Amino acid sequence: TYLAMPIRFSFTKGNDLKVFAGIGLVPQMFIRYKQEQQWKTKLDAEISETIKSSHGYNTFVISGSITAGISYKYAKKSSIYFIPEYRYQFNSTYLKTSGYKHYSRSFGINFGLTYIF
């Protein structure tokens, strides 16, 4: 589990129908690792195990972020928005001394309603 705080620079154009575009960085700090495993033996005995370890993981990773989307103002103080986002991790989740490398890539969609008080 990583705790992240996105830092984003955005460009907005339009009034009632706005177009968004942005880039940014997402610094992430390692918090913990927990994996729960369950399996059956040949004799149908059910066994479970919880693995908790923080060894072998980078304590800090950083990702780049690209966003583009729209916002539509449908009332005087209300709007709706839809903003897809792509993230690309620059450094490996595992330590440099590890035999493995892991770089996260993710695609998400931010959407919702906005009301201005």
HUBELMO-V939192 format. One record per residue. PHI is phi in whole degrees, -180 to 180 (NA if undefined). Layout:
PHI  PHI
This chain:
NA  -117  -99  -126  -135  -67  -121  -131  -110  -123  -118  -126  -138  119  -112  -76  -111  -104  -111  -112  -149  -158  -133  -173  -119  -127  -71  -133  -110  -68  -106  -165  -130  -146  -133  -107  -117  -138  -156  -115  -85  -63  -94  64  -83  -90  -127  -135  -149  -113  -106  -127  -152  -121  -82  91  -108  -66  -79  -145  -129  -136  -124  -99  -134  -127  -129  -158  -171  -135  -137  -121  -88  -97  -147  -59  -120  -128  -148  -125  -133  -144  -135  -67  -142  -121  -121  -131  -81  -83  -121  -68  -67  -90  -65  -63  -80  -74  -79  -115  -131  -139  -122  -79  -127  -145  -127  -141  -129  -99  -148  171  -113  -122  -128  -99  -80
